[in-house]
Amino acid sequence: MDPLEIVCGPSPIRPLAVPGLAGRLWIKDEGWVGALYGGNKIRKLRWILADALRSGHRSLVTFGGVGSHHVLATALYGNALGLETHALLFPQPDSPHVRDNAARIAASCASWSPLLDPLRAGAALTSLYARLEPSGRPYRVSVGGSSPVGTLGWVEAGQELAVQVAQGLLPPPARVYAAMGTGGTVLGLQIGLALGGLGAEVVAVRVVPRTLMNRARRASLRRRTLRRLGHQQALGPLRVVHRWSGGGYGVADPEILAVVERARGLGLEVEATYTAKALGAALEELQRDPVDAVFVQTAPSVPLPPVTSGLPAGLGALLL
């Protein structure tokens, strides 16, 4: 498998009919962009894995919640390319979906270690490097894949959306809504839309604590990505919405769960950690504001085989 071919794009775009909505909403569905596993992480991994192979690494290390889509996607695609994955996992609220992902992570990763405090990732990484050093230092995959290299995948997605507008698949949107975890998706969109000639506002719906993705971290990642691209052009607006965070990563309050049910009634499946929060913000704002907008559906849709292994006790201890 060539890492530059793991994205099966462009991702489809379609209108979503929502009775009583003042604005019009289109869905850009990232769920099917990968052959093994879909979702927004695949565009980032396309560039990350190519960089890891080009630099001669034989293994990867990454970070995420115990049921992280990013960690699972990294392990699945890393295995397909002959790169074993070592994971540092932090606690996450319990759910059947999280348990399934955790079991798959345990089965797919070469090793995993608990990371009880994400802010102490540096010390955990040093310890892991010391243990793995004899076989070669792993390539570090940033949490969520949100490095300047990984963000390039979402620069491409923003340009892809501009092409879809030019093709007449939708009118030029006033806003593009997406969940914001580690920031690479929304910042890549902001850059890619500008490069594609669209002035749409990117609405970043925060789903993680501010300590993990704040204004300074966004500015740093944006600056480093632009430097890598060799561009310093003016960008369109990016606005962060905090109201739909639900109280923390993986936490879903009754309002968010109501969005999951409302979406199901519209023929759309969203999950409570990321996509329901972004969709909730979009529906709330478009209820009173008649603009054209895009909701980026970032959750994976490609079905995985049933979980056949149990959840290791150490991973179970990370479920909140």
Number of C-alpha atoms within 10 A of each C-alpha: 9 10 20 14 11 21 22 15 14 17 18 15 19 13 15 16 12 16 8 9 16 16 17 20 26 20 20 21 22 27 20 24 25 25 13 17 24 25 21 28 30 32 28 28 30 22 20 28 26 15 16 21 16 9 10 11 17 18 22 22 26 23 26 22 28 32 30 20 23 24 31 26 23 33 27 20 25 22 16 14 16 12 22 22 28 26 28 23 26 21 22 20 18 16 13 9 10 19 21 17 21 28 21 24 29 21 18 22 21 17 15 21 16 19 22 15 11 18 11 10 17 10 11 17 18 10 12 20 16 10 11 13 11 8 10 12 17 22 22 19 24 18 21 25 30 26 21 24 23 27 32 29 27 26 28 21 27 27 22 19 27 24 17 18 16 13 10 9 15 19 15 18 20 15 21 27 28 26 30 25 23 23 24 30 30 30 27 28 30 29 29 26 28 21 20 19 14 21 18 23 20 24 24 24 27 27 28 23 14 13 9 13 16 15 10 9 15 16 12 12 20 22 16 15 24 19 12 12 14 9 12 10 10 9 17 18 13 17 13 16 18 18 13 22 24 20 14 17 19 23 17 21 14 9 13 24 17 15 22 21 15 17 19 12 11 12 11 13 16 24 20 20 22 26 26 27 30 30 26 23 25 22 19 11 15 19 17 12 13 14 15 19 25 28 25 23 27 25 23 24 18 14 10 10 6 8 14 10 11 14 19 12 8 11 21 16 12 20 18 10
